[in-house]
Amino acid sequence: MKTVVLSAGDELILGQTVDTNSAWLSAELILHGGLPLYHKTVGDSVSAIAEAIREAAGAADLVIVSGGLGPTADDVTRQALSMVLGRPLALDPESLMAIRRFFEVLGRTMPEPNRIQAMHPEGTRMLPNPWGTAPGIAAEVGDSRVYLLPGVPREMKGMFQCHVVPWLDGVSGRHIATESLTTFGAGESVVAQALGELMARDRNPMVGTTVSGGEVTVRIRSESADRETALRERDATVEEVRKRLAEWVVSSGGTGLVEVTIHLARKAGRQVVTAESCTGGWIAKMLTDVPGASDIYRGGWVVYANALKESLLGVPRAMIEHDGSVSEAVAAAMAAEALRRSGADYALAVTGIAGPGGGSDAKPMGTVWIAVAGMDGGTMRTTCRKWVFPGDREMVRLRAAKTAINMLRLALLGKGEACA
């Protein structure tokens, strides 16, 4: 079923509010047999919204409009639908009573401007909204079904599930099963090469990729006339993707690299510390951004200057002078000393050249050494690797921090030398 998602509001056009409704709606539509053709955002103009509804109704079987159902003068989506249908607005007594009750529960009297929220074009159907004061509206525009929903995300989501999903499930005749796998450690082109024919555009289940912050997400979408087949074929493709990408696969269902790593450390009862130079505390921030990180993260050192590498972590000055601060020896020493001084189970250490200056032919910008030290019984084991990350200063630092966390993930899975 072809669908179009429209969002109404000057605040969206002007960038004052981020439109999260469209992304959420598209993801939900796919789960229920809808195929989004496009998103469109329009300002608070009756004519602009009306034109957008006409255009969408001519292209799609289902049109969802979010926003513009409030009580103020700039909430004009219902008026736009009235213009499209060529029918006047009429008062719905039941909706008016529901709005009045909403305010009575709060111990207030309904302001007169809220009366407009009980208005709808003649011949359309009002959709109760138990989460707020703005009822939705369902209408037919030509051969297209049109739903007007509130713009408040909580209300919109509840209204969609309550009113749109039952209709969709009843008419689509298709069942769609989706899954997503988060990967790290290989670029999008490398992942695509490994997936090969699984990414053919005419294949069902369909496999696609997106990349954000160095993490490549593999999306699997299976479509069938019955739910059991859709699920079975999806699961078979997910298993094949896991097989081909192996250790690059971090998680399923949208869980990110950092959350997965913290979960693994918590499950294993391991404590982690960090020793950072070029990342400047970014690894510590990523870890502590996750609620409950205190279960596994003890703290760390930010030793940007060589003098602090020596005085706070005990990295020998002779080693820094001989090998350079960006070297395997120094990274390994930072990790080892952080582990000894903290009594933790694992230590991550990073030292590198984030740029834009400071590089050389031997150590170009983007050169980073990352070390993971872990205790195995009474023996310390260390994994140390050199990386050359592309991109600007921010990208180098971001990739270095995530790569360090990924090396910890692999160690926790027993897939690195630093396995406790």
Number of C-alpha atoms within 10 A of each C-alpha: 18 18 25 27 25 21 28 27 23 17 14 16 16 10 9 9 11 10 19 11 20 21 12 12 20 19 14 16 23 19 20 23 23 23 18 20 14 15 16 13 19 19 19 21 19 22 17 15 28 22 17 21 24 18 13 26 22 15 17 21 20 25 26 23 28 25 24 30 28 22 18 12 10 15 20 24 29 25 23 24 28 20 18 19 19 11 15 14 19 15 15 18 11 12 23 20 12 19 24 18 16 18 15 12 9 9 9 11 12 17 11 8 11 17 18 21 22 24 22 26 25 16 14 18 16 20 19 19 21 14 15 17 26 28 27 28 23 20 20 17 19 12 12 19 17 26 23 27 30 28 22 17 16 12 19 24 19 16 23 20 12 14 18 21 16 12 13 17 15 10 11 14 13 19 21 22 23 21 18 19 22 22 26 24 19 15 14 20 11 12 21 19 12 14 20 11 11 20 19 13 11 9 12 18 26 18 26 16 17 11 14 8 10 17 22 24 25 25 20 23 23 24 22 18 12 12 14 12 16 21 21 13 18 24 18 11 21 22 11 14 20 17 12 14 18 11 14 19 22 27 19 17 12 14 13 17 21 22 18 17 23 28 17 18 23 17 11 13 11 18 20 27 25 26 30 26 24 24 27 18 19 19 27 23 11 16 21 17 12 12 10 14 20 15 15 24 21 15 17 20 20 20 23 17 11 17 15 15 25 17 12 16 21 16 24 15 16 10 15 18 10 10 12 14 23 21 24 21 18 25 29 26 22 32 29 27 20 27 27 16 12 17 15 20 22 33 29 32 32 34 28 29 26 27 18 13 10 12 15 10 6 7 15 18 23 25 23 28 26 29 30 30 33 29 20 14 7 7 9 18 17 23 21 22 16 16 14 18 20 13 15 14 18 13 16 23 25 19 23 28 25 21 20 20 23 20 23 30 22 19 23 22 16 12 13 19 17 25 22 21
